Amino acid sequence: MAARPAGAGETRARPLSASPAPSASARRLHPASLVFDVGRRFLTLATWGLAVLFFAARSEQSWYLLFLLPPIVEALVRYVSFRYALEGDRLEIREGVLVRNVRHVPYARIQNIDTVQGPLHRLLGVVEVRLETAAGKEPEAVFRVISTAQLAELRAGVFGAPGRPSSADEAFVRAAPEGEAAFFRMRSSDVLLFGLSAQRGLVLVGGLFVALREFVSEFGLEEHLDQPLEQASEGARSLGPGSWALLLLGVFLLLQAGTILWAFLTLHGFRIERRGEDLRTTCGLLTRQTASLPRARVQFLDVRQSWVQRLLGRVSVRALSAGGDSTEDSQISRKWLVPLCRKDELAAILAEVQPEAALEALEWRRVHPRAERRLFVRWGCALALAALPAWWHSWGLGLVASATALFFGCLLARVRANALGWALGRRAIFLRDGLLGRRLACVRFEKIQSIALTRSPLDRRARMARLALDTAGATSSVQRFVVPFLGLREAGQLARALRREAAAVSFRW
């Protein structure tokens, strides 16, 4: 059996009769958790619940409502069986009835305590808490829901535990007024631009269309909609070009209004506070979400700038960390450390997030001089193949299309080769890349998991190599640190230097 990674809470499953008695300091969830748990399950089974209510109303037989009992019973069982206790050096979590699950999570392994608080949460004085270790993508435990007093006690117990290797200063957290330690606040103009670039209006309209289609299909309403749809089709044929243009403009403005509304509901009041060594992000208008990220946990820092952001002078900052991301399916993922900011603010943000990522004293080095030729062969050939259909029309058009393809292939190769570069800092390695947009990546030496030199047949012919670094938590090629088109000797020297630097520091999650 594969062992669970270090940092995971120890989980044991026992029969009810064999489970030890809970600690005298065990705490329950807040009674309001019944309301939120039942509501969440009803939303998950929204189609089923609507169908039950529909058939109960049509047949006038209330026994159909018995089908709504399972979610209520499940929420009640969870509330009665869930317990947690703050022990000397660990958090103990118990849940289950027939099979009792007991998890012991050492305080030293807890990475984040994230919170979500909607309008109803604030009205009742409760909060949903997600607790994470570096064990995986899912939260180690979800407290749905506890009171704000219990949250303060949980944070004080976890971050104030003796021997915990986190330098989060909880005394400072309790003493500092909310928002006083914020080193970055997202402007309203940046929230607006982020919303327009995200285009969530299309997603919302698509989701509503799919939901409406499923609802119509579920209750057999197609025959009732045939006549209205036919009348609408006849009306559409009678519209002139001006009317269609106004209609399309209205739809476009409606979509933009929807995506802007989503952005302000999601990112209103976005700020990042430095509390000890923890970065705490808070955002949201109706639902307030708080996510914490220890600076030492950042594995990979990625600064992105699309071509639109380049025109507007804006950048986005992503932070890849080991372990889970409990904010991934909620308002905004923790990986978006800074969704959007002005380019002149980047240096100050990087100084707070990772002092090793200072860009001022870096000596950037370019890739191999023949990198432009390699890129031209790749893109020039691809564009030339795309121009082949023009030869079937006429020789003149084919020559023009091929010449244009080769010109753009040369231009793209030169732009990409000039943008590629790498640099060694005092405690980190940097990579810059881009074509229309720009990218800047940073990995600290202590976070390097593996170093690989690879050579394709073309690399061997040109005496080149590509260097790839892996960090904990990298899940896709987009999140990897790869320096292509290095000279063979230069790649070997860089790999040896990185091995020495990585071996000289101890790895920390």
N, C-alpha and C positions, 0 to 999 in steps of 0.2 A: 504493500500500500504506500502510495506517495505521501511523504510527510508534508504537513501544512507549513507554509513559509514562516520564518521567524517573525514575530510581531503579531501573530494571530492569537485571538483569545482561545484558551483551552476549553473545548466543548466536550461534555460527557452526557450521554443519554442513559437514564436509568428508569426502571419501572417505578411507579408511584410509591409502592410500599418500601422500596429500597432507598429512596432519596432522603438525604439528611434534612433535618429541620432547618427552616430558613433562619438567618441571623436575626437577632433581636432588633438590629438597626435597619431591617429591610423596609423599603419604601414602596408604596403603590403608585400607579399612575394617577393622574388627576381624574376625578369622576367625569369631567367633561370629555374624557377620551372616548367614552361610549358614544357620544354624539358624533364626534369626528370619525370614529372608526366605522360606525354604521353608515354615515354619509358617504365616506370614501368607497365602501363596498357597493352602495346603491349606484354611485356614479360609474363604477366599474361594470356593473350589470344594468346600465341604463336602459338598453333595449329590452332586456328581460323584464325589468320592473315596469316599464311602460306597457308592455304586452299584458302583464298580469292585471294592471289597473284597468286596461281597456276591456279585457274579456270579463272582468268582474263587474264593470259598469254595464256592459251590453247584456249579460245574462242575468243580472241582478242576483247573482249568487256570491255571497261574500266569502265562501270557503276558498275561492281562488286566492284570497289575500294570504292564506297560509303559506304560499310559496315565498312570501317575503320574510318568513321567520328565520331561515338559515343564516342570512347575514347578521341579523340581530343576535342570534344565539352565539355565532362565532365571535362577534365583538364582545359579548358579555363574558364568554369563556376566557378570552385574552385578557380582559380587564381583571378578572378574578385571579388568574394564574400568574400574571406578570409581576415580578418583584425584582428590585435591584438594591444592592447594599454597597456602601463605601467602606471597604475594609482598610487595613493598614497600608498595604502596598498594591491593592488591586481593586477593580470593580467587579462585583459578583452579580450576574444576571440570571434569573430563573424564570422559566416559562414552560407551559405545557401542563396537561392534566394526566392523560393516560401514559404518555411518555414524557418524563421530566427532563428538560434540557437545562444544564447548568454551565454557564460560561464564566471563566475567570479571565479577566482582561487586565494585565499589569498596567499600572498608570504610565510606566516608562514607555509603553508601546503605543499609547494613544496619540495620534497625530493631530486630529481636528475634532472640535465640537461645533458642528454647524447647526443653525437654527432657521426655522421658517415660521413666520407669524403673520397670518392673514387678519382681515378685519374682525372676524368672529373670535379669533384667538386673542386679539388685543382687548376685545370687549369682556371676555371671560378671564383675562389675566393669565393665559396659558401660552405654551409654545411647543412646537414640534422640534425634537432634537435628534440629530444624526451624528453618531459617534463613529470615528474611523481610525483604523490602524493601517499599517503598510502591507496588509495581508492580501488584498485583492481589490476588485473594482466595486464590490458592494459594501455598504456600511456595515461595521461590526455589530451595531445595535441601533435600533430606531425607537425612541421614546415618544409615543404618540398618545397622549400629550401629557406634559407635566407643567406645574406652576412656575412662574418666573422666580419665586423663592427657591424652588427645587433646582432650577437651572443654575442659579448663583452658587448654591451649595455644591452642585456637581462640578462646576468649573473650579471652585476653590479647592475641592478635594482632589481633583485630577492634576491641575497645574501647580498646586501648592504642595504636592506630595514630596516628602524628603527623598532625595536621591534621584528625582526625575531629571533626565538630561536635557530638559528644555529650559531655556533661559527666559521664558515668558514671566514677566514680573506681575503677578496677580495683585499685589498691593497697589501697584501703579494703576492697574485696570480698575480697581474699585475706587481709587482716589480721583482719577481723571474724569472730568465731565464728558458725556457722550459727544463724540466728534471733535474733541479738543486736539487729539493727536493725529488728526487726518492730514496726510501730506499730499493727497491728491483728491480733488473733487471734479467730477465730470460736468462740464458746462452744458447748458441747455442746447446750445447750437451743436455740440458734438453728439448729444443724444438724438437730435433731429437727423443729423447726417448718418449716424449709425442705423437708425430706423429705415431711412431711405435706401441705404446700401443693402440691408438685410432683406427687404421686400417681403416681410411676413404677411402683408395684405393678401398676396396671391395664395399663401398657404392657408390663411383663414378662410378665404372664399372657397378654395378647393375642398377644405374640410367640411364646410357647411353644405356644399353641393353633394359630397359623398354621403353625409348624414341624411340629407333630404331624400336622396335617391333610395337609401336603405329603408327609411321610414315609409316611403310610398310603396316599396316592394313588400315590406313586412305586413302591411295592413291592406294590400290589394286595392290601392286607390288609383291604379293606372286608368281604369275606364272612366273615372270621374274627371280626370285631367285631360282626356283626349280633346274635348270640345274647346276648353280654354286655350290649349296649346295650338289648336288649329286656327282659332281666331287671332292669336298672337302672331302666327306665321303669316296670315293674310295681311295683318297690319304692318309687318316688317317689310313685305314686298312693296307696299305703297309708299315707303319712306324714300325721300330723295337723298342725294349725296350729302347735302348740308345737314340734314337731320341725322344721318348715320355718323357724320363727323362729330356732331354735338353729343350724340349718344356715347360714342367711343371715348370722347374727352371726359364725359361725366363718369363713365366706368373707371377710367384711369385715375381721375381725381379721387374717386371713392376708395380705390385700392391704396392710393398714397395716404389718404386720411387714416385708413385702417392700420397701415404699417407704422405711421407716426404715433398713433394712439398706443399700439403695442409697445413701441420703444419707450414712451414716457411712463406707461404703467410698469414696465419692467425695470428701467434704469433710473427712475426718478430718485434723486438724492444719492446717486452712486458716489461712494467715497472709499478710500483705503486708509486705514489707520495702522500705524506702527505701534504695537504694544509688546514691549520687550523685543523678542526675536520673532514674534508672530505678526503676520500681515492679515488684518481683518477687513474683509470687504462687506459693505452693507449697501443694499439697493432695494428698490421697489416702492410703489405708491400704495396700492391696496394690500398686497402681500409683501411684507418686509422679510428679506432673506439676509442672513449673516453667514459668511463662510470664512474660515480661518485657514491660513497656509503658513507654516513655519518656514522662515527663510532657508534654513538648513535642509529642508525637504525638497527644494527646487532642484530638479535633475537637469533640466534643459530649458533655457530661456530663448524665446523666439520672437523677434520683432518683425512684423509684417507691414508692408505698405503696397497696396494695390495701385494700379495706374490712376484710378480716380482719387485715391488718398494722396498720391504724389502731387496731383494738380491742386488739391486743397490744403496741402501741407499738414497732413494728419498721419498717424501711425497707430497700430494696434500691437499689444504686447500679450504673448501667450506664455504660460509657465507650465511645463510638463513636470508632474510630480509622481513619486512612487505611490502605489496603493490606489485607492478608489477615488471617486469624485461624486459625492452624494448630491452635488448641485447639477449634475449632467442633464437630468430630465426635468429640472424645475426652471426657474426664471432664466438664469444664465450660468453656463458652466464655469467652474473655478479656473479652467484652463485659460479663459479670457481674463487674465489678471487686470488688464486695462483694455476695455473694448475699443476706445478711440480717444486719442489725445493729440494735442498739437506737437509738432516735431520738436519745437524748442523746449518742451517740457520733458522730453525723453531722458536727457542726461540726469536730471534731478530724480526721476522715478527709478532709473537703474541704480543710482547711488543708494537709494533706500532699500530696493529689493535685493540687489546683489552688488556690494561695493567692488567685487572683483570684475564687474562688467564695465568698468570705466573705459571710455572710448578715446579719451584725449591723448594718452601717451602711446597708443598702439602704432606699431610699424607694420603696415599692410604689405603683404607680398603677393605678387600675381602668380597665376598658374603658368604652365609651360607655354612658351611662345607659339608652338604649333597647335595650341588648343583652338585658335580661331579657324585654322584649316580643317581640323576634325569636325567642328561644328558646322562649317560650310558644307562639307561633304554630306553630313546628315540632313540638314535642312534644305540645301540646294537640290539634292536628289529628290526629296519628298515633294518639294514645290514643282520641280520639273515634271515629275510623274503626274501631278495634278493638272499640268498644262497640256498633257498629251491629247485630250479630246479636241483641243483647238486645232491640231494638225489635220484632223478629219474634215474640218470645215474649209480651210485653205492654208496654203504654205505661208502666206504673209501673216495671217493671224497666229499660226503656230510659232513663227519666229518671234513675234512680238510677245506672245505669252511666255515662251521659254526664256527670253531675255529678261522679262519682268520677274519671272520666278528666280532666276539666278541673281538678279540684283537684290531682291528682298532676302534671299538666302544669305548673301554676303553681308547685308546690313544687319540681319538678326544675329549672325555669327559674331560680328564685331562687337555689337552691343553686349551680348552675353559674355564674351571673353573679357571685355573691359570691366564688367561688373564682378566677375569672379575674383575672389581673393581670400586670403587667410592671414591670421596674425596670432602670435603667442603673447599672452599677457603674463602678469606676475603669477597668477594662480588659475588661469583659464585659457582656453583656446577659442578663437572666434572665426566665423565664416560669414562671408557676404556673397550674395548671389542675386540674380534677377534678370528679367528681360524688360517687360513693360513695367512691372512692379519691382519692388526691392525686398530683400530679406536679409536679416542679420541674426545669426545664431551664436549662442555662447554656452559652453559646457565647462564646468569647473573640473580640475584634475581629479579631485577626490570622488567625483561622480562617475568616472569612466569605468564601465564594466568590462569592455573588451575593445581591442584595437585590431582591425583587419585591413590587410593590403590585398587588393584584387587586381588582376590584369586580364583584360579581354585579349583576343587575338590582335585587334587593332592596337591595343595598348602595348603589347609585346613588340609589334612591328615598329612603333614610334618610340619605344623605350620610355613608356609612361606607366603610371599606376594610379589607382584611386584609393584613398584612405577613408575608412568608415569607422565611426565610434558608436558604441551602443551604451545606453544608460538604462537604469531601472525604470520600467514603465513605458518605454517606447513600444508602441503597438502598430505602427505603420511606417512605410517608407517616407511619408511626409515628415514624420517626427524624428527621423534619423539625421545624424550629422555626417555628411559625406563631402569630402573635398576631391573633386575629379581633376583629371588632366595635370597631375603632378609629375615632374621629372622623376625617373626611377631612383636616382641617388638622393634627390631631395625628399622623396616619399619615405625612403628608408631612414634617413636622418630624423625626420619628423616623428616617425613611429617610435624610434628608439628614445627620443626626447620625451615623448608622452608617456612611454612605459616607465621611465625613470621618475617623472613627476608624479604619476599615479601611484607608484610603489612607495614614494616618500611620504604619502599622506594616508591616514586611515579612512576607510569608507564609512560614511554615515548615511542612514536613510534620510 
